[in-house]
Amino acid sequence: MRIARNAGTLFVAGALTLTLAALAYPAMLGVSTSTPTSTNIIANPSSGPLTEADRDFVVKVRAAGLWEYPVGQLALEKGTIPAVRTAGEHLISGHAGLDDTSRKIAKQLGITLPNKPSPQQQGFVATLTADSGTKFDTDFANILRITHGQIFSTVAKIRASTENTLVRQLADQANDTVLDHISVMEKTGLVDFEQVIIQETTIPKMPQDNLTPPPPGAGEPTLVLTPPPGSGSVSAKPSPSPTVG
């Protein structure tokens, strides 16, 4: 099975990079984009040294949820087979949990989080919003399987290198969540593994603006990805939309 091609799909156009590829806001944090050093220590909280890579990881986890959570809702509404709807439930539940942890950690570490995903990630949502029927099922399973496959190694690197206990906690949770999401996408039976391998090993270049989630506006309330009723049960139907608080 080949992944469908259309002009509105960044994925097929070769623009798919790491779902968690967005950087934090360098201008706001005083970090230059021209010569970033991921091992640079930017703070020394009680939880351990915080590096640029640690900070970026917390932002990336948040940004991933900001597009995968609504895509999970789309799967519940538009999925034509039970396995796709089940995968949507896992996306919603998993990212509600990760969002809760990332927001708490960001507050403790003084990290500014976005309220919107990157333009690239918004493109994924737009593509799946426009899809319908079996095309939605196929694009959903393949886009999410590829992005999660790419995320997996990123999470492992942070988990292996960070000295910050809070970031380590988030990496542990992200590892479990990503593996779960990979598994449920594969269980749909719609994943084109040949294309998965190509996309996972070929990282196209994109303008940095496409990969960076916009910073929140002054005084803008924090968007909260509402956990499903039942507190952690992936079979429970989620709230109809995220909330702010």
Secondary structure, 3 states (H helix, E strand, C coil): CCCCCCCCCCHHHHHCCCCCCCCCCHHHHCCCCCCCCCCCEEECCCCCCEEHHHHHHHHHHHHHHHHHHHHHHHHHHHCCCHHHHHHHHHHHHHHHHHHHHHHHHHHHHCCCCCCCCCHHHHHHHHHHHHCCHHHHHHHHHHHHHHHHHHHHHHHHHHHHHCCCHHHHHHHHHHHHHHHHHHHHHHCCCCCCHHHHHHHHHCCCCCCHHHHCCCCCCCCCCCEECCCCCCCCCCCCCCCCCCEEC
